[in-house]
Amino acid sequence: MHPFRILPFVSALCVTAVSAVRADDSITYEGKEGPGKGKHLVFLAGDEEYRSEEGLPMLAKILSQRHGFHCTVLFSVNDEGEIDPDNQKSLSNPEALDKADAIVMLLRFRNWEPEAFKHFDAAVARGVPIIGLRTSTHAFNGNDHGKFGKDVLGEQWVSHWGRHKSEATRGVIEDSAKEEPILRGVIDVFGDSDVYEAYPPEDARVLLRGAVLKGMGHDDPPADYMKKRSTDKQEQGVNDPMMAVAWTRVVKNDAGTENKIFCTTLGAATDLQSEDLRRLVVNAVFWGLGMEVPEKANVEYVDPFHPSKYGFKSFRTGIKPADHALGKSLPAREDQ
């Protein structure tokens, strides 16, 4: 196992560096009756490109209303309490992490205030399971936490292996993982984001590989050109072998506890329109918490879901966490 250093951001100086927390800077979904009752999931949304601020509330609604988990979603916000993915220093209501039983995250190059890291590090040190999506492989900037992706999730940012915004991803179940409980009910995974170049460590259990497609459609054929690997500059077929796009591992941290890890390089809000990708993430929560994975988890949307296309500067402005409340949904965009 690869240890992860938990950094003790506990000094009084660090505590005073963070702004006061607003009560409406996050959103909580009380769990209905279900197997997850009594378990608290904390979702960390904060990336500039893949619209985690839209995809994670949708997943939290499913896990709370379909499966009974108590779910809290934290965001990057501005001084007005509006969701601002470009504010890399912000994590709203980090104290919610103190009661997290599991973390679901989609972060990109965050540089939080020390107080936020204090709560995150303490949760990791407790041994909570971590479900990391897409850019969580490069969740943080800086020397202190910049190795989180590699050391904990099992990979860091390497490159776009498929051509960005022109070659989509079809998930292909690894032969050796077909009987894994975490893949129950998972058959057809598709994402309109591209395959990342990724080399999970030997202790990882690869679940899915990503077929790079010739276009952006679900039924497009696999691409068949050559690429140079970033690791050794040797050429290989873009799908020979296919890159890993989902895996699990167990990591021992410096506190002496173990974190069960699920990581997928899929996870853009538009990717999560794939029913079986949503099911895989829901299954990962059950797996991480040591619970029986449903035979076919209910992942039907709770409220209508109209995700924004991914891209920098593509986030909706003026949106507050309360706009993601139960019974509310963001309308389909006319500008995309």
Buried (B, 14 or more C-beta within 10 A) or exposed (E): EBEBBBBEBEEEEBEEEBEEBBEEBBBBBEBEEBBBEEBBBBBBBBBBBBBBBBBBBBBBBBBBBBBBBBBBBBBBBEEEBBBBBEBBBBBBBBEBBEEBBBBBBBBBBBBBBBBBBBBBBBBBBBBBBBBBBBBBBBBBBEEBBBBBBBBBBBBBBBEBBBBEBEBBBBBBBBEEBEEBEBBBBBEEBBBBBBBBBBBBBEBBBBBBBBBBBBEBEEEBEBBEEEBEBEEEEEEEBBBEEBBBBBBBBBBBBEBEBEBBBBBBBBBBBBBBBBBBBBBBBBBBBBBBBEBEBBEEBBBEBBBEBEBBBBBEEBBBEEBBBEBBBBEEBBEEEEEE
